[in-house]
Amino acid sequence: MTRTILDIHILQTVPPSNLNRDDTGTPKSAVFGGVRRARVSSQAWKRATRKAFNDLLPAEALGVRTKKVAEALAERITAKDPSLGKAALQLAALMVQTATGSKIGSSVRRSKDGEDSSSSSESSYLMFLSSRQLDALAELAVAGSSPGGDVKSLTDHFKDKDNKAQAKQAVDAQHSVDIALFGRMVADSADLNVEAAAQVAHAIGVHKSEIESDYYTAVDDLSPDSESGAGMIGTVDFNSATLYRYAAVDVDELQRNLGAGLQKDESPSAPVEKAVSAFLEAFITSLPTGKINTFGNHTLPAAVIVKLRDRRPVSFVSAFEEPVPQGSGGGFLRESCARLAAYVPDLERQYGIASEEHSWVFRVGDETQALAPLGAGVTLDILVRDVTATVARRLGSGA
């Protein structure tokens, strides 16, 4: 069966930084090819990508992942019917339990001095619901409640199997772009799980990378000149690396998750086109923000290769199983590009998966010149536009 798979390959150099740290504050790392490499977890880059969606997509196209789902729903219930304000949180808790099987319990928050500061109603795990799903649940809560917001009336309303099925259907339709791409797990109702259409690999350094430590001091502004010593001292770990980043999007799964266009004048593939366009730009340009104020490591990728495949996703990480050596003039980017330029054609030729027509290359600087033969050189906006248009044609033709 012919499939539509997008492969995204990125080379990005990051200066001294701590993008993604472990429980000891040390930058994450991994052994690959027998040497220690810098690593940024897939979760960290997916989070950065989701945050970037806020600048690329309208709020109604996105979801929220939170334990405070009852509070989020209560706000919508109150907005639709202010008279239900006092009972909104109870109604919301009942709606969430009816629709997902997840119970909402009370959680007490403590202040820094250990005193109980506030309490809230929370689910036992993070719930991921789209904006449209929350709106649909709010409408059902308002429709099923008696004037004044009697919770018992809503409980009785959902004793009817059809009404209960409606609530469950409300969270199993109109998935947001981020849910469709990254999936969803509902522990209490496995049938509400959403299979992720996007796979994001851990970013990994193409060369050996050492973890260093910065010893810093802070001066007390009000200390007199005669008083020596620092007001605070400490250390922060960091590393630097040229990273290979990879993601794959199963466009067919994405289309199943999103469904057809919601507007009458939209083509059936419109939601997928918007999602693909947003994911390409967000994944390419996003950056995890760990210790960003300390290091200011705001870099962008030097090279991006996008492949449209019809069988299965293919990562090029094996090109870097042998660590890239430092170039004669310093740096690792030039040799990394040369590695890909040699590895990719050989891999695709041997497996019979080459497709010049569906291959795009975005690159910056002379160090990336070796990648020129791998695909038509384009700017980022043209890459996003052309890839999205090609996906739309594939979906439209059923090829």
N, C-alpha and C positions, 0 to 999 in steps of 0.2 A: 504494500500500500504506500502510495506517495504521501509524504508528509511535508510540512513547511516548518523548518527549523532555522532560527537565527543564531549564529555563533558570533560573539563579540570578543575580540582579543585586544588587549591594551598593554602597552609598555609605558610606565609612569615612574619618573625618578622623584623620590621624596628625600629632602635634606634631613638633618638631625630633627627627630620628631618622636612622638610616642602616640601614634594614632589609635592604638588598640592595646590596652594593657591587661595583664592577668591580675590575680588576687593580691599579688605582692607589689603591684605598680610597675612591673617590668614589661617592656614591649613584648608582645607575643612572638613566638618564633617556632620553627619546625625544622627537623632534619630531613633533607631531601638530597639525593645524590651523595650521601655520606657526609654532608657538611651542614652546619647550622645556618639557616636562612631567616631573614625577616619575614614576618607573616602578619596579615591583617585578616581577621575572621570574616567569613561570609556574612554573619549576622551584623557585624559593624558596618559593612558596605551596603547591605540591604536597608539598614536603618537610615543611612545617609541618603540612599536613593529615594526612599519613601519621603524623607524630609524635603528633598528637592522637588518632589511632585507638587508641593504646595505653591510653587512659583510657576508651574507649568499647566496645572489642571484646576478647574473650578472645585470648590469645596464639596459640591454634591456628587462629584465623580470619585471621591475618596472615602476612606473609612476611618474608624477610630478603634484602636486596640487598647483596652483599658479594663481594670477591675471595677472602675466606677461607672459601669454601664448603666446601672439603675439611675444614677444621678443625671447622666447624659440623656436618658430617655425621659426622666421626670421633667427636665427643662422643656423638652418638645411637647409633652403632654400639657404643661402649663401654658405654653405658647398657643396651643390649639384651643384650649378651654381654661381660661384663668380661674373659673369657679372651682376647678379641681386642684388648685394649688396646694391646699393643706394635705390632701391625700395623694398627691402626685407620686411621691416617692414609694408609697406602699403599692400603688397601682402599677408603677414601673417594675418593682420587684416581682410582682405577680406575673406581669407580662413576660419578663425575661425567663422566669422559671417555666411558664407554660410553653413558650416558644422554643427554648433550648434545653430544658431539663436541669439547668444550672440554678442552684439555690443562691439567694442573696442573703448574706449574713452581716452582722454589725462588726465593724472594725474600729478599735480605739487607737488613735494616733497619739504618740507621746512627744512632748517638746524636748529640747536638748537637755533640759535640767531633770528629765525623767518624769515630770508631771503629766498626767493625762490632759491633753489639750483639746482634742476634738474627736468626734466619732463619725463614722460614715458607713453607708451600706455598700458592701463590695461583694463581687463574685469571688470564688476561691481560686480562680485563675484568670488570665487575661482573655477577655472576650473581644473578638474582631468582628465588627458589624459595619456595614456601609451606612452612609448618611441616609440613603433612600430606605434602607431596611429599618433604621431607627424611626424615620418618619412614618413608615407603614405601621410599625408597632404602636406608635403614638395614636394614630388614627383608630386603630382597633381598640385601644384602651378607652378612648373617648366614646367611641360608638357603643362599647359594651358596658359602660359605667352608668349608674343612675345619677340623677342630679345631686350635687354635693360630694360625689366621689365615694360612695359606699363600696368598700372593697369586697364585701360579701356579694354584692350584685354582680361584680365582675367575675368572682369565683363561680357563681351560679351560671353566668354566661358561658364560661368555658367548660361546663359539664356537658354541653352539647358537642359531640364529636366533630361536627362540621366547623364550628367556631374555633375549636382547638386546632384543627388542621389548618385553618386560615392563619393562625398565629405562627405556626411552624413554617408554613409556606412563605410568610413574610420575610423570614430570615434566610430563605433558600432561593431567593430570586433577586434580581437587580444588584448583583455583586459589584462592588467598587473596583476600580482599576488595580489598587494595591492588593485587595483580596484575591482577585483573579490571577495576578502575577505571582504572589508569594504564598498563596494558599491559606487555609484556616483549619484549625483543629478544635472541635467542640467535644470535650471529654465525655460529657453526659449524653450526647446524641451524635454518634458516629456518622449517621446518615446526613448530617449537616456539614461534614468535613468538605473542604474544597481542595482539590489537588492543585498544587502549585504549577503554574505554567512556566515559571522562570527558575532556573538553577543558577546559583552564584557560587563560584569556587572561592576558596580562601586565596587571597592575593599572596604571592610568594616571591621573595627576592630571587633574582636570576643568578646571584653570586653569593659567596660566603659573606656573612655580616656579623660583626661583633656588637655586643651591647656595651655601651659606655655609660658613665655616670657623671652628672654635673653637680659639683658641690657649690651651693650658693649661700649668700648671706643677705640679710635685709637689715637696713639701718633704721633705728628709731628716730623719727624726725624731730622729736622733742628732747632727745638726749643732748646734753651740752658737749661742746668740743673736748672738754677735759675728761669726759667719760669715754673710755675705750670699750671696744667689743661690739658685737652685733646684737640687734634686737631679736633676730631669729636666724637660725642656720638649718640647712637641710640638704638633701640630695634628690635628684630626679634622674631616672634612667632614660636612655634614648638610643636610637640607632638611625641609620640612613641606608637607603637601598634603591635600586632600580627594580620595580615590581612588575611581575607578569600577572595581569588580571584577566579573568575569563568569566563569561556568563553565556547561558544558552536559553532561548525562549522557544517553547513549543507553541507556535502560533495557532495550531489547530485546537490545542487544549485551552488556550487563551480565548478563542472564539466560543468554545463550548461554555466557558465560565461566564463570559460577558453577555452572550446572547446577541440577538439582532438589535439594530438601532431602535432607540426609544422614540425618536421623532419621526413623524410621517414623511418628512422630506429627506431623511437620512437613508443612505444605502445600508444594506444588512451588515457590511463590513466596517461601517463607520466607527463603532466602539473599539474594534481591534486596531484600526489605523491610528486612532488617538492614543491608545495604550502603547502601541509599538513606538510611535514618535516620542512620547513622553519618556518611556523607559530608555530608549537609546540616548537621548540627551541627558537624562538624569543620571544614568549609570556611568556614562563617560565623564561627566563633569563634576560629579559629587565627590566629597571627601569626608571621611569620618573626622569628628571634631575633637578627639582625645588630645588634651594638652595643647590645643590650638593657640590659646592665648600665650602660652609659654614659649612656643617655638615659631609661630607664624608661618607654618609650612604650607602655604597656599600654592600648590603646583597643579598644573593640568597635564594630561597625557601628552607624550611626545609622538606616539604612534597608536593608531587604531585600525584594526582589520575587521571587517564585517563580512561574513559568509552566509549566504542563504542556501541551505541544504534540503534535500528531499528524502533523506533516509534516517539519519541519526546525528546527534551533536558530536563534535570532535574538538577536543582541546589540543593546543599545541605546547602544553607544558613540558612534554618530554624533550623538546628542543633544548631545555635548560637543565636536564638531569645531570649533565656534566657542568659544573659551575662555570660561568662566563669569566674569563680572566680580565684583569684590568688592561685597558688599551695602552698603547705606547705613550700617548699623551695624557693618560689618566681617563677615568670614567669607564662606564660599562654599557652605555646606550648603543654606541656604534657597533660593537661586537654582538650585542643582543639582536639588533636588526639584521646583521649578517647571518646570525644563526637561523632566524626565522626565514630569511630569504632562501637559504639552502634547504632547510628542513621541510617547509610547507609544500613546495612543488613535488619533492620526492615522496612525501607521505601521500599526497593526493593522487599522484601518478600510480603508485603501487596499489592503492585501493580503488582506483578508478572513480574518484569522487571530485575531480577537478571541475570547476565551472567559472571560467573567466567572466562570463556574462553577469553572474551573481556574486561578484567579489568587489569590495570597495576598500580603499586605503586612504586614511587621513593621516598626515604626518607633518611634523614641524622640525625644521633645521636640517643641516647637511648630514648630521649623524644618522639620519633615518633614510638616506638616499638609497640604501640597499633594498628597501621595501618597494621601490617604484614598480618593479615587474610583477608584483603580486596583485595588482588591481588598479583601476582608474583612480588617479589622485584627485581628491575632492576636498572642499572645505567642510567644516562640521555641519553647517546648515544644509548644504547640498547632500551630504551623506544621509542625514536624517530624512530629508525629503525624498531622495531617490529610493532608499531602502523601503520606506513606508509605501511609496507608490508601487514598487515591485511586489510587495506583500499583498497589496490590494488587488493587483492584477492576478496574482496566483489564486487568491481566494475567490475572485470573481469568475475565473475560468474553470475552477475546480481541478487545476492541474496539480 
